[in-house]
């Protein structure tokens, strides 16, 4: 009977050492659709010391259109002042999310209670400062209660997963190369203007054209007469 009681107490204590991380995707100006729900997910990795055979890892998605998600029954290291660390990654095909990496720390106090803290990584940094570093960077703390808030940096560019095989001549080829380059376009336009300039002058100012032809003919005759001398 006493053995069964010990088992029950041990089970309750181990259950009490498991905790939950709650999060919410907060997009006040965007309606989260079922399509976006299927393209947004969150990954949780356990780092550092862990009491299980393998470090904890789990991937989850949004639970509803309000943006809620959670990780439950997380393994926590037992012992006074023992800490357990997790890293939360946010991924979406529709939104650029921030913070995309969050360090979460659980610590067991002397009275058995477990405290939790969360820190966001610097934008663009892949790893968190380690205790082995002499002068580690200071991380900015963020709120965990009632949940960790994930927000949007900006809309992600549209990702196309197919390629048009038969594109028009204005999208590919030599003509598209000329049209897409202002320098090439200017050069081609200059050549065209030089080619049609005599015809335009002859049409709109025939007297000037006649005078130019006579002047050219006179120069030609003069050159011929010089050669015959």
Backbone as a chain_set.jsonl record, in Angstrom:
{"seq": "XXXXXXXXXXXXXXXXXXXXXXXXXXXXXXXXXXXXXXXXXXXXXXXXXXXXXXXXXXXXXXXXXXXXXXXXXXXXXXXXXXXXXXXXXXXXXXXXXXXXXXXXXXXXXXXXXXXXXXXXXXXXXXXXXXXXXXXXXXXXXXXXXXXXXXXXXXXXXXXXXXXXXXXXXXXXXXXXXXXXXXXXXXXXXXXXXXXXXXXXXXXXXXXXXXXXXXXXXXXXXXXXXXXXX", "coords": {"N": [[0.832, -1.208, 0.0], [1.918, 1.21, 0.832], [3.867, 1.415, -1.075], [2.382, 1.804, -3.393], [1.324, 4.269, -2.776], [3.624, 5.834, -2.84], [4.189, 5.637, -5.545], [2.021, 7.006, -6.621], [2.411, 9.574, -5.562], [4.892, 10.148, -6.705], [4.176, 10.145, -9.375], [2.422, 12.335, -9.442], [4.188, 14.373, -8.758], [5.966, 14.298, -10.907], [4.223, 14.964, -12.909], [3.612, 17.502, -12.129], [5.986, 18.728, -12.723], [5.924, 19.067, -15.39], [5.215, 21.443, -17.824], [3.61, 24.168, -19.64], [3.799, 25.983, -22.68], [2.37, 28.795, -23.953], [1.246, 30.523, -26.82], [0.553, 33.246, -29.122], [-0.391, 34.298, -32.301], [-0.401, 37.452, -33.279], [-2.082, 39.451, -35.287], [-3.343, 42.264, -35.95], [-4.416, 43.621, -38.151], [-5.007, 41.801, -40.04], [-6.958, 39.182, -41.275], [-6.886, 35.988, -40.169], [-6.886, 33.285, -42.142], [-8.074, 29.959, -43.03], [-6.338, 29.032, -44.904], [-3.965, 30.447, -44.351], [-3.502, 29.428, -41.812], [-2.744, 26.795, -42.32], [-0.281, 27.239, -43.411], [1.416, 28.247, -41.542], [3.538, 27.647, -38.846], [5.037, 26.467, -35.759], [8.033, 25.723, -34.061], [9.582, 23.923, -31.428], [12.496, 23.548, -29.618], [14.491, 21.755, -27.328], [17.304, 22.796, -25.53], [20.706, 22.672, -24.264], [21.08, 21.222, -21.027], [19.267, 18.205, -20.414], [16.81, 16.032, -19.029], [15.78, 13.749, -20.107], [16.121, 10.95, -22.435], [16.545, 11.92, -24.989], [16.689, 15.233, -26.38], [13.869, 17.427, -26.129], [11.59, 17.904, -28.789], [9.247, 19.464, -30.882], [6.726, 20.206, -33.283], [4.186, 22.48, -34.052], [1.02, 23.819, -35.118], [-1.236, 26.586, -35.8], [-4.027, 26.783, -33.643], [-6.525, 27.877, -34.019], [-8.452, 30.47, -35.726], [-7.933, 32.72, -34.289], [-5.301, 32.779, -33.747], [-4.037, 31.264, -31.764], [-1.718, 29.038, -30.172], [0.053, 26.249, -28.687], [2.434, 24.507, -26.576], [2.446, 21.669, -24.735], [2.939, 19.716, -21.675], [5.754, 19.808, -21.236], [9.044, 18.604, -20.674], [10.71, 19.127, -17.633], [13.718, 19.844, -15.98], [14.589, 18.365, -12.89], [15.304, 19.54, -9.567], [16.816, 21.794, -7.216], [17.139, 25.107, -8.235], [17.632, 24.229, -10.771], [17.748, 24.57, -14.285], [15.896, 24.718, -17.346], [15.994, 24.909, -20.814], [14.47, 26.141, -23.757], [14.051, 26.667, -27.275], [12.113, 28.636, -29.322], [10.871, 28.633, -32.532], [9.499, 30.527, -35.192], [7.617, 30.186, -38.112], [6.401, 31.039, -41.321], [4.705, 30.991, -44.438], [3.357, 33.116, -45.402], [3.72, 35.382, -43.862], [6.223, 37.553, -42.494], [7.575, 36.92, -39.542], [7.975, 38.088, -36.163], [9.188, 37.978, -32.775], [11.399, 35.767, -34.45], [12.911, 33.859, -33.25], [12.983, 32.645, -30.014], [14.185, 32.483, -26.762], [13.453, 30.414, -24.102], [13.227, 30.017, -20.66], [13.031, 27.843, -17.931], [12.94, 27.539, -14.415], [13.517, 25.824, -11.421], [12.593, 26.535, -8.152], [13.516, 26.704, -4.605], [11.259, 26.066, -3.104], [9.922, 24.412, -4.776], [8.36, 25.497, -6.753], [8.025, 26.562, -10.176], [9.552, 28.86, -12.199], [9.304, 31.004, -15.069], [10.842, 32.453, -17.933], [11.235, 34.53, -20.83], [13.098, 35.368, -23.713], [13.884, 37.406, -26.449], [15.65, 36.886, -29.473], [18.237, 38.761, -31.172], [17.415, 40.434, -34.203], [17.988, 38.643, -37.121], [20.026, 37.129, -36.032], [21.298, 33.896, -35.515], [21.988, 32.209, -33.369], [21.873, 31.963, -29.745], [23.373, 33.888, -27.054], [25.957, 32.241, -25.259], [26.749, 30.666, -22.103], [29.401, 30.177, -22.022], [30.656, 32.234, -23.255], [32.647, 35.076, -22.672], [31.84, 37.787, -22.609], [28.82, 37.905, -23.06], [26.06, 38.82, -25.213], [23.39, 40.957, -24.22], [20.14, 39.86, -23.81], [16.842, 40.815, -24.737], [14.112, 40.799, -22.6], [10.854, 39.312, -22.84], [7.268, 39.212, -22.476], [5.599, 36.4, -21.037], [3.166, 35.811, -20.042], [-0.281, 36.424, -20.559], [0.426, 34.798, -22.632], [2.95, 34.137, -25.125], [3.625, 36.596, -27.449], [3.502, 36.676, -30.905], [4.24, 38.621, -33.632], [3.899, 40.533, -36.712], [6.399, 41.358, -39.059], [6.368, 42.325, -41.758], [4.375, 41.826, -44.729], [5.093, 38.804, -46.337], [6.86, 38.278, -49.433], [5.138, 37.189, -52.389], [5.212, 33.766, -52.976], [5.995, 31.874, -55.622], [5.525, 28.702, -56.97], [5.729, 27.596, -59.458], [6.757, 27.726, -62.879], [6.38, 29.681, -65.718], [6.356, 28.366, -68.906], [6.065, 29.112, -71.62], [6.621, 32.124, -72.3], [5.874, 35.553, -73.262], [7.262, 37.559, -75.992], [7.882, 39.978, -74.962], [8.618, 39.509, -72.399], [10.815, 37.821, -72.342], [13.914, 37.12, -74.059], [15.764, 38.799, -76.788], [14.384, 41.215, -77.431], [12.975, 41.767, -75.068], [15.153, 42.157, -73.396], [16.163, 44.56, -74.374], [14.015, 46.317, -73.918], [13.834, 46.241, -71.154], [16.075, 47.538, -70.308], [17.081, 50.767, -69.815], [19.213, 52.092, -70.971], [19.87, 50.605, -73.262], [17.438, 50.902, -74.576], [17.446, 53.672, -75.041], [19.63, 53.875, -76.806], [18.753, 52.381, -79.042], [16.52, 53.906, -79.739], [17.764, 56.286, -80.473], [19.177, 55.508, -82.784], [17.027, 54.876, -84.454], [15.792, 57.391, -84.71], [17.819, 58.836, -86.025], [17.782, 57.475, -88.419], [15.257, 58.001, -89.536], [15.209, 60.716, -89.634], [16.033, 62.249, -92.02], [13.841, 61.713, -93.753], [11.721, 62.829, -92.352], [12.435, 65.526, -92.348], [12.361, 66.042, -95.088], [9.667, 65.742, -95.566], [8.315, 67.634, -93.947], [9.705, 69.993, -94.385], [10.352, 70.761, -97.276], [11.802, 72.639, -98.824], [14.158, 73.184, -97.402], [15.269, 70.65, -97.525], [15.688, 70.449, -100.275], [17.596, 72.472, -100.635], [19.694, 71.406, -99.12], [20.275, 69.117, -100.627], [21.112, 70.283, -103.023], [23.378, 71.647, -102.119], [24.954, 69.49, -101.34], [25.27, 68.272, -103.83], [26.693, 70.259, -105.168], [29.101, 70.274, -103.726], [29.995, 67.75, -104.427], [30.396, 68.006, -107.197], [32.418, 69.895, -107.165], [34.483, 68.494, -105.968], [34.902, 66.577, -107.946], [35.776, 68.144, -110.096], [38.179, 69.051, -109.073], [39.647, 66.713, -109.014], [40.005, 66.224, -111.746], [41.789, 68.091, -112.609]], "CA": [[0.0, 0.0, 0.0], [2.819, 2.356, 0.897], [4.556, 1.493, -2.367], [1.43, 2.413, -4.331], [1.234, 5.682, -2.421], [4.837, 6.465, -3.369], [4.044, 5.737, -6.993], [1.066, 8.078, -6.918], [3.062, 10.853, -5.258], [5.91, 10.376, -7.732], [3.497, 10.507, -10.619], [1.92, 13.706, -9.321], [5.321, 15.294, -8.8], [6.473, 14.359, -12.278], [3.237, 15.696, -13.692], [3.71, 18.92, -11.773], [7.192, 19.273, -13.33], [5.646, 19.329, -16.793], [4.565, 22.74, -17.949], [3.055, 24.497, -20.951], [4.115, 27.269, -23.306], [1.264, 29.278, -24.772], [1.601, 31.623, -27.706], [-0.516, 33.773, -29.966], [-0.022, 35.076, -33.478], [-1.199, 38.675, -33.165], [-2.11, 40.22, -36.535], [-4.569, 43.05, -35.783], [-4.96, 44.138, -39.409], [-5.101, 40.686, -40.981], [-7.837, 38.085, -40.899], [-6.181, 34.72, -40.341], [-7.752, 32.338, -42.834], [-7.658, 28.56, -42.93], [-5.176, 28.876, -45.781], [-2.793, 30.922, -43.609], [-3.277, 28.512, -40.693], [-2.019, 25.624, -42.811], [1.046, 27.644, -43.888], [2.129, 28.85, -40.416], [3.79, 26.653, -37.801], [5.999, 26.844, -34.719], [8.869, 24.597, -33.643], [10.178, 24.094, -30.105], [13.656, 22.691, -29.396], [15.133, 21.817, -26.013], [18.748, 22.949, -25.66], [21.412, 22.578, -22.988], [20.898, 19.978, -20.28], [17.917, 17.642, -20.429], [16.723, 14.857, -18.158], [15.296, 12.609, -20.882], [17.144, 10.335, -23.287], [16.774, 12.809, -26.119], [16.092, 16.554, -26.154], [12.485, 17.582, -26.575], [11.34, 18.629, -30.042], [7.881, 19.327, -31.369], [6.248, 21.23, -34.204], [2.744, 22.641, -33.949], [0.445, 24.892, -35.921], [-2.254, 27.405, -35.143], [-5.192, 26.012, -33.222], [-7.757, 28.517, -34.468], [-8.265, 31.706, -36.492], [-7.487, 33.777, -33.372], [-3.845, 32.742, -33.706], [-3.528, 30.589, -30.57], [-0.985, 27.782, -30.282], [0.687, 25.914, -27.407], [3.208, 23.283, -26.378], [2.1, 21.206, -23.391], [3.674, 18.586, -21.098], [7.182, 19.969, -21.505], [9.881, 18.005, -19.623], [11.476, 20.111, -16.868], [14.755, 19.23, -15.144], [14.293, 18.413, -11.456], [16.398, 19.946, -8.696], [16.787, 23.198, -6.804], [17.845, 26.023, -9.14], [17.875, 23.608, -12.073], [17.124, 25.315, -15.38], [15.594, 24.021, -18.594], [15.911, 25.915, -21.869], [13.862, 25.801, -25.038], [14.092, 27.701, -28.312], [10.885, 28.648, -30.112], [11.026, 29.175, -33.88], [8.244, 30.856, -35.867], [7.769, 30.08, -39.56], [5.173, 31.248, -42.079], [4.877, 31.266, -45.86], [2.595, 34.313, -45.742], [4.099, 36.53, -43.043], [7.539, 37.605, -41.863], [7.182, 36.998, -38.137], [8.953, 38.502, -35.152], [10.553, 37.473, -32.975], [11.372, 34.434, -35.061], [13.585, 32.942, -32.327], [12.757, 33.051, -28.624], [14.781, 31.614, -25.747], [12.542, 30.256, -22.964], [13.947, 29.409, -19.533], [12.286, 27.414, -16.749], [13.833, 27.338, -13.276], [12.849, 25.305, -10.225], [13.044, 27.198, -6.929], [13.658, 25.834, -3.43], [9.948, 25.61, -2.639], [9.336, 23.515, -5.763], [7.673, 26.214, -7.829], [8.794, 26.721, -11.407], [9.427, 30.18, -12.817], [9.576, 30.988, -16.507], [11.247, 33.704, -18.563], [11.405, 34.438, -22.282], [13.971, 36.402, -24.265], [13.913, 37.366, -27.91], [16.969, 37.015, -30.066], [18.394, 39.903, -32.059], [16.94, 40.139, -35.556], [19.043, 38.19, -38.016], [20.991, 36.27, -35.344], [20.865, 32.505, -35.525], [22.214, 31.538, -32.093], [21.773, 32.768, -28.538], [24.63, 33.967, -26.297], [26.218, 31.076, -24.418], [27.427, 30.943, -20.834], [30.839, 30.03, -22.232], [31.181, 33.487, -23.787], [33.054, 35.955, -21.569], [30.967, 38.966, -22.625], [27.661, 37.587, -23.906], [25.135, 39.912, -25.484], [22.217, 40.99, -23.347], [18.9, 39.613, -24.53], [15.68, 41.579, -24.268], [13.057, 39.941, -22.057], [9.499, 39.532, -23.333], [6.244, 38.653, -21.596], [5.083, 35.057, -21.299], [1.81, 35.705, -19.512], [-0.843, 35.061, -20.554], [0.999, 34.022, -23.73], [4.009, 34.79, -25.901], [3.029, 37.241, -28.615], [4.236, 36.679, -32.17], [3.629, 39.619, -34.505], [4.324, 40.547, -38.11], [7.302, 42.407, -39.535], [5.641, 42.793, -42.937], [3.893, 40.729, -45.549], [6.139, 38.124, -47.098], [6.611, 38.321, -50.877], [4.412, 36.034, -52.914], [6.097, 32.682, -53.369], [5.448, 31.117, -56.74], [6.179, 27.412, -57.061], [5.687, 27.11, -60.825], [7.418, 28.601, -63.828], [5.704, 29.738, -67.008], [7.288, 27.866, -69.907], [5.93, 29.885, -72.849], [6.403, 33.534, -71.99], [5.823, 36.389, -74.446], [8.526, 38.147, -76.442], [8.162, 41.161, -74.148], [9.114, 39.061, -71.099], [12.097, 37.139, -72.482], [14.516, 37.244, -75.37], [16.499, 40.044, -77.075], [13.516, 42.389, -77.36], [12.728, 42.052, -73.653], [16.396, 42.696, -72.835], [16.258, 45.975, -74.765], [12.953, 47.085, -73.265], [14.063, 46.286, -69.71], [17.259, 48.358, -70.041], [16.851, 52.114, -70.337], [20.351, 52.483, -71.809], [19.677, 49.966, -74.564], [16.278, 51.531, -75.208], [17.857, 54.99, -75.53], [20.497, 53.691, -77.973], [17.919, 51.958, -80.167], [15.691, 55.045, -80.126], [18.631, 57.247, -81.169], [19.426, 54.981, -84.134], [15.788, 55.009, -85.225], [15.596, 58.812, -85.023], [18.793, 59.211, -87.059], [17.396, 56.86, -89.69], [14.045, 58.613, -90.105], [15.309, 62.182, -89.627], [15.961, 62.84, -93.375], [12.489, 61.601, -94.302], [10.877, 63.805, -91.66], [12.78, 66.867, -92.842], [11.869, 66.162, -96.466], [8.206, 65.828, -95.564], [7.816, 68.841, -93.292], [10.423, 71.187, -94.859], [10.947, 70.354, -98.561], [12.76, 73.628, -99.325], [15.437, 72.927, -96.741], [15.799, 69.408, -98.088], [16.186, 70.747, -101.629], [18.835, 73.236, -100.491], [20.728, 70.485, -98.645], [20.668, 68.263, -101.746], [21.887, 71.104, -103.957], [24.687, 71.89, -101.522], [25.715, 68.244, -101.427], [25.621, 68.071, -105.237], [27.742, 71.223, -105.51], [30.355, 69.781, -103.155], [30.425, 66.588, -105.201], [30.94, 68.5, -108.472], [33.676, 70.57, -106.878], [35.493, 67.457, -105.74], [35.2, 65.941, -109.24], [36.573, 69.082, -110.895], [39.535, 69.078, -108.511], [40.322, 65.487, -109.415], [40.315, 66.255, -113.183], [42.824, 69.082, -112.893]], "C": [[0.866, 1.259, 0.0], [3.551, 2.552, -0.427], [3.664, 2.156, -3.413], [1.305, 3.905, -4.07], [2.44, 6.454, -2.944], [4.745, 6.65, -4.886], [3.117, 6.883, -7.375], [1.697, 9.441, -6.686], [4.12, 11.174, -6.312], [5.303, 10.779, -9.052], [3.002, 11.942, -10.584], [3.057, 14.712, -9.382], [5.876, 15.419, -10.208], [5.514, 15.113, -13.178], [3.33, 17.185, -13.415], [4.926, 19.561, -12.413], [7.02, 19.507, -14.827], [4.847, 20.62, -16.899], [4.179, 22.997, -19.393], [3.548, 25.864, -21.4], [2.952, 27.638, -24.206], [1.727, 30.471, -25.604], [0.411, 32.067, -28.529], [0.087, 34.574, -31.107], [-0.949, 36.283, -33.548], [-1.057, 39.493, -34.441], [-3.379, 41.061, -36.539], [-5.205, 43.502, -37.085], [-5.123, 43.049, -40.465], [-6.068, 39.656, -40.425], [-7.128, 36.766, -41.205], [-7.151, 33.699, -40.931], [-7.249, 30.914, -42.62], [-6.437, 28.287, -43.798], [-3.903, 29.309, -45.069], [-2.469, 30.003, -42.44], [-2.446, 27.315, -41.141], [-0.599, 25.952, -43.244], [1.864, 28.33, -42.795], [2.322, 27.79, -39.334], [4.92, 27.131, -36.896], [6.733, 25.588, -34.259], [9.519, 24.921, -32.306], [11.283, 23.062, -29.918], [14.147, 22.859, -27.962], [16.644, 21.865, -26.213], [19.391, 22.855, -24.277], [21.212, 21.223, -22.339], [19.454, 19.514, -20.361], [17.94, 16.317, -19.682], [16.245, 13.619, -18.891], [16.421, 12.054, -21.751], [17.514, 11.229, -24.467], [16.143, 14.162, -25.827], [14.702, 16.642, -26.775], [12.45, 18.344, -27.892], [9.897, 18.388, -30.462], [7.56, 20.493, -32.296], [4.728, 21.285, -34.106], [2.298, 23.795, -34.826], [-0.542, 25.708, -35.115], [-3.473, 26.551, -34.821], [-6.49, 26.575, -33.775], [-7.409, 29.788, -35.233], [-7.902, 32.891, -35.606], [-5.968, 33.782, -33.212], [-3.256, 32.031, -32.51], [-2.768, 29.309, -30.93], [-0.332, 27.498, -28.928], [1.497, 24.63, -27.513], [2.977, 22.851, -24.93], [2.961, 20.013, -22.993], [5.166, 18.641, -21.435], [8.0, 19.348, -20.376], [10.759, 19.064, -18.962], [12.486, 19.376, -15.989], [14.44, 19.429, -13.663], [15.533, 18.806, -10.666], [16.336, 21.431, -8.399], [17.702, 24.018, -7.712], [18.241, 25.377, -10.468], [17.11, 24.378, -13.152], [16.914, 24.4, -16.581], [15.36, 25.074, -19.668], [15.293, 25.322, -23.133], [14.048, 26.979, -25.994], [12.853, 27.545, -29.178], [11.149, 29.347, -31.443], [9.645, 29.41, -34.485], [8.48, 30.872, -37.372], [6.415, 30.261, -40.225], [5.525, 31.517, -43.534], [4.184, 32.552, -46.277], [3.056, 35.557, -44.999], [5.556, 36.4, -42.609], [7.314, 37.899, -40.382], [8.337, 37.454, -37.255], [8.349, 38.288, -33.766], [10.516, 36.057, -33.527], [12.137, 33.4, -34.246], [13.469, 33.49, -30.911], [13.394, 32.014, -27.707], [13.866, 31.597, -24.525], [13.264, 29.478, -21.872], [12.979, 29.079, -18.407], [13.291, 27.117, -15.636], [13.025, 26.88, -12.075], [13.455, 25.946, -8.979], [13.085, 26.206, -5.766], [12.322, 25.285, -2.953], [9.239, 24.719, -3.661], [8.587, 24.2, -6.877], [8.615, 26.418, -9.014], [8.516, 28.104, -11.985], [9.81, 30.076, -14.291], [9.93, 32.387, -16.985], [11.408, 33.461, -20.06], [12.229, 35.624, -22.759], [13.957, 36.277, -25.783], [15.329, 37.594, -28.412], [17.025, 38.259, -30.937], [18.008, 39.498, -33.473], [18.122, 39.76, -36.45], [20.084, 37.31, -37.373], [20.437, 34.848, -35.268], [20.943, 31.873, -34.14], [22.108, 32.517, -30.932], [23.132, 32.831, -27.846], [24.765, 32.77, -25.36], [26.898, 31.505, -23.122], [28.943, 30.833, -20.956], [31.479, 31.311, -22.758], [31.484, 34.435, -22.628], [32.143, 37.17, -21.473], [29.77, 38.691, -23.537], [26.77, 38.803, -24.098], [23.913, 39.806, -24.572], [20.964, 40.826, -24.188], [17.757, 40.392, -23.905], [14.577, 40.619, -23.819], [11.706, 40.31, -22.655], [8.524, 38.816, -22.405], [5.847, 37.24, -22.039], [3.644, 34.89, -20.851], [0.912, 36.77, -20.131], [-0.308, 34.18, -21.682], [2.142, 34.817, -24.35], [3.395, 35.339, -27.183], [3.992, 37.203, -29.793], [3.518, 37.648, -33.103], [4.284, 39.583, -35.882], [5.31, 41.675, -38.362], [6.674, 43.081, -40.736], [5.183, 41.572, -43.709], [5.043, 40.11, -46.321], [5.827, 38.227, -48.579], [5.925, 37.049, -51.338], [5.394, 34.983, -53.406], [5.424, 31.849, -54.446], [6.235, 29.824, -56.9], [6.028, 26.788, -58.453], [6.309, 28.157, -61.733], [6.688, 28.529, -65.155], [6.697, 29.348, -68.091], [7.248, 28.71, -71.176], [5.588, 31.326, -72.498], [6.436, 34.337, -73.276], [7.177, 36.981, -74.79], [8.874, 39.392, -75.654], [8.691, 40.793, -72.766], [10.468, 38.369, -71.183], [12.615, 37.323, -73.897], [15.204, 38.582, -75.577], [15.636, 41.293, -76.949], [13.22, 42.769, -75.916], [13.968, 42.631, -72.988], [16.558, 44.173, -73.164], [15.236, 46.811, -74.012], [13.193, 47.227, -71.768], [15.29, 47.108, -69.321], [17.055, 49.739, -70.649], [17.995, 52.582, -71.224], [20.23, 51.865, -73.196], [18.502, 50.594, -75.309], [16.64, 52.889, -75.786], [18.729, 54.87, -76.77], [19.696, 53.302, -79.208], [17.064, 53.112, -80.663], [16.508, 56.086, -80.889], [18.907, 56.799, -82.598], [18.196, 55.143, -85.013], [15.553, 56.458, -85.626], [16.566, 59.282, -86.096], [18.4, 58.655, -88.42], [16.209, 57.566, -90.33], [14.124, 60.129, -90.164], [15.267, 62.778, -91.036], [14.562, 62.789, -93.976], [11.543, 62.609, -93.643], [11.155, 65.215, -92.157], [12.24, 67.081, -94.248], [10.359, 66.341, -96.511], [7.715, 67.159, -95.027], [8.528, 70.119, -93.756], [11.119, 70.847, -96.176], [11.973, 71.349, -99.099], [14.137, 73.423, -98.698], [16.079, 71.662, -97.283], [16.384, 69.641, -99.472], [17.506, 71.499, -101.565], [19.979, 72.339, -100.037], [21.21, 69.579, -99.775], [21.509, 69.036, -102.754], [23.287, 71.376, -103.423], [25.558, 70.645, -101.588], [26.153, 67.971, -102.856], [26.737, 69.01, -105.659], [29.088, 70.772, -104.951], [30.901, 68.606, -103.953], [31.033, 67.017, -106.521], [32.293, 69.162, -108.26], [34.794, 69.563, -106.674], [35.886, 66.776, -107.045], [36.082, 66.834, -110.091], [38.005, 69.161, -110.386], [40.317, 67.847, -108.938], [40.747, 65.518, -110.874], [41.386, 67.277, -113.517], [44.204, 68.44, -112.942]], "O": [[0.6, 2.225, -0.714], [3.822, 3.676, -0.85], [4.128, 2.965, -4.216], [1.195, 4.706, -4.998], [2.308, 7.578, -3.429], [5.162, 7.671, -5.433], [3.381, 7.63, -8.318], [1.545, 10.353, -7.499], [4.238, 12.315, -6.76], [5.83, 11.634, -9.763], [3.136, 12.679, -11.561], [2.918, 15.778, -9.983], [6.216, 16.515, -10.653], [5.933, 15.815, -14.098], [3.158, 18.018, -14.305], [4.945, 20.771, -12.637], [7.898, 20.093, -15.462], [3.907, 20.843, -16.136], [4.392, 22.154, -20.264], [3.693, 26.783, -20.593], [2.591, 26.886, -25.111], [2.498, 31.311, -25.142], [-0.6, 31.371, -28.626], [0.961, 35.417, -30.904], [-2.137, 36.149, -33.841], [-0.038, 40.149, -34.656], [-4.398, 40.624, -37.075], [-6.411, 43.745, -37.128], [-5.351, 43.341, -41.639], [-6.004, 39.301, -39.249], [-6.813, 36.47, -42.358], [-8.121, 33.304, -40.284], [-6.154, 30.692, -42.102], [-5.609, 27.433, -43.481], [-2.878, 28.635, -45.16], [-1.3, 29.813, -42.106], [-1.548, 26.873, -40.423], [0.212, 25.045, -43.429], [2.897, 28.933, -43.087], [1.368, 27.112, -38.952], [5.652, 28.066, -37.221], [6.131, 24.528, -34.09], [9.954, 26.049, -32.074], [11.051, 21.859, -30.041], [14.211, 23.975, -27.446], [17.201, 21.072, -26.972], [18.712, 22.946, -23.254], [21.177, 20.198, -23.02], [18.53, 20.327, -20.376], [18.93, 15.585, -19.692], [16.303, 12.524, -18.33], [17.52, 12.606, -21.799], [18.672, 11.275, -24.883], [15.154, 14.231, -25.097], [14.408, 16.02, -27.796], [13.189, 19.31, -28.083], [9.393, 17.266, -30.406], [8.051, 21.608, -32.118], [4.064, 20.249, -34.082], [3.1, 24.639, -35.224], [-0.666, 25.542, -33.901], [-3.893, 25.712, -35.617], [-7.452, 25.835, -33.978], [-6.239, 30.143, -35.375], [-7.592, 33.966, -36.12], [-5.413, 34.697, -32.603], [-2.061, 32.178, -32.253], [-3.13, 28.597, -31.866], [-0.18, 28.407, -28.112], [1.286, 23.797, -28.394], [3.284, 23.6, -24.003], [3.616, 19.385, -23.826], [5.758, 17.649, -21.861], [7.668, 19.557, -19.21], [11.466, 19.807, -19.643], [12.141, 18.395, -15.331], [14.071, 20.524, -13.238], [16.657, 18.463, -11.031], [15.868, 22.226, -9.215], [18.866, 23.679, -7.927], [19.078, 25.907, -11.199], [15.966, 24.784, -12.947], [17.658, 23.443, -16.796], [14.609, 26.025, -19.454], [15.556, 24.181, -23.513], [14.183, 28.128, -25.573], [12.576, 26.465, -29.701], [11.59, 30.495, -31.48], [8.736, 28.598, -34.315], [9.428, 31.494, -37.852], [5.409, 29.719, -39.769], [6.515, 32.186, -43.832], [4.398, 33.035, -47.389], [2.811, 36.674, -45.455], [6.059, 35.299, -42.385], [6.91, 39.003, -40.017], [9.509, 37.234, -37.563], [7.136, 38.402, -33.595], [9.689, 35.244, -33.113], [12.034, 32.201, -34.508], [13.81, 34.642, -30.643], [13.166, 30.814, -27.86], [13.542, 32.65, -23.976], [13.839, 28.419, -22.123], [12.2, 29.93, -17.979], [14.346, 26.528, -15.872], [11.99, 27.459, -11.746], [14.668, 25.907, -8.773], [12.739, 25.034, -5.915], [12.255, 24.163, -2.452], [8.095, 24.315, -3.448], [8.212, 23.554, -7.856], [9.837, 26.442, -8.863], [7.364, 28.463, -12.228], [10.545, 29.176, -14.697], [9.384, 33.38, -16.502], [11.68, 32.343, -20.499], [12.074, 36.742, -22.268], [14.012, 35.175, -26.328], [16.094, 38.381, -27.854], [15.993, 38.757, -31.389], [18.243, 38.364, -33.891], [19.122, 40.474, -36.517], [20.952, 36.783, -38.069], [19.256, 34.639, -34.991], [20.069, 31.09, -33.767], [22.234, 33.729, -31.104], [23.958, 31.936, -28.024], [23.788, 32.344, -24.743], [27.534, 32.556, -23.051], [29.68, 31.33, -20.105], [32.7, 31.462, -22.715], [30.675, 34.582, -21.711], [31.719, 37.545, -20.379], [29.717, 39.19, -24.661], [26.729, 39.7, -23.256], [23.473, 38.715, -24.21], [20.75, 41.557, -25.156], [17.718, 40.6, -22.692], [14.165, 39.738, -24.573], [11.444, 41.478, -22.942], [8.909, 37.927, -21.646], [5.771, 36.932, -23.228], [2.976, 33.932, -21.24], [1.322, 37.927, -20.217], [-0.548, 32.973, -21.702], [2.277, 36.019, -24.121], [2.72, 34.614, -27.914], [5.14, 37.638, -29.695], [2.318, 37.509, -33.338], [5.11, 38.718, -36.173], [5.093, 42.808, -37.934], [6.47, 44.295, -40.727], [5.548, 40.439, -43.393], [5.87, 40.82, -46.892], [4.657, 38.262, -48.959], [6.105, 35.978, -50.759], [6.308, 35.29, -54.172], [4.406, 31.2, -54.203], [7.464, 29.843, -56.96], [6.185, 25.577, -58.604], [6.375, 29.336, -61.384], [6.409, 27.442, -65.659], [7.772, 29.94, -68.185], [8.297, 28.995, -71.753], [4.418, 31.698, -72.411], [6.967, 33.867, -74.282], [8.119, 36.92, -73.999], [10.024, 39.83, -75.662], [9.164, 41.663, -72.035], [11.2, 38.332, -70.193], [11.858, 37.639, -74.815], [15.237, 39.414, -74.67], [16.087, 42.312, -76.426], [13.214, 43.951, -75.571], [13.861, 43.496, -72.118], [17.033, 44.95, -72.336], [15.557, 47.894, -73.522], [12.798, 48.229, -71.172], [15.522, 47.35, -68.137], [16.875, 49.867, -71.86], [17.781, 53.383, -72.134], [20.466, 52.541, -74.198], [18.561, 50.794, -76.522], [16.205, 53.236, -76.884], [18.595, 55.67, -77.696], [19.929, 53.83, -80.295], [16.896, 53.286, -81.87], [16.013, 56.698, -81.835], [18.877, 57.612, -83.522], [18.309, 55.504, -86.185], [15.158, 56.73, -86.759], [16.184, 60.043, -86.985], [18.65, 59.281, -89.45], [16.167, 57.713, -91.552], [13.213, 60.773, -90.684], [14.529, 63.74, -91.249], [14.145, 63.735, -94.644], [10.669, 63.172, -94.303], [10.232, 66.004, -92.363], [11.728, 68.153, -94.571], [9.835, 67.016, -97.397], [6.796, 67.754, -95.59], [8.012, 71.216, -93.544], [12.336, 70.663, -96.202], [12.925, 70.942, -99.766], [15.156, 73.483, -99.386], [17.294, 71.61, -97.477], [17.439, 69.103, -99.809], [18.427, 71.218, -102.332], [21.107, 72.484, -100.508], [22.404, 69.299, -99.881], [22.494, 68.517, -103.279], [24.263, 71.342, -104.172], [26.756, 70.731, -101.86], [27.266, 67.497, -103.087], [27.626, 68.622, -106.417], [30.108, 70.878, -105.633], [32.111, 68.476, -104.137], [32.057, 66.477, -106.939], [33.203, 69.01, -109.074], [35.913, 69.755, -107.149], [37.051, 66.433, -107.243], [37.02, 66.362, -110.733], [38.939, 69.32, -111.171], [41.518, 67.93, -109.195], [41.752, 64.901, -111.225], [41.849, 67.305, -114.657], [45.198, 69.13, -113.171]]}, "num_chains": 1, "name": "protein.A"}
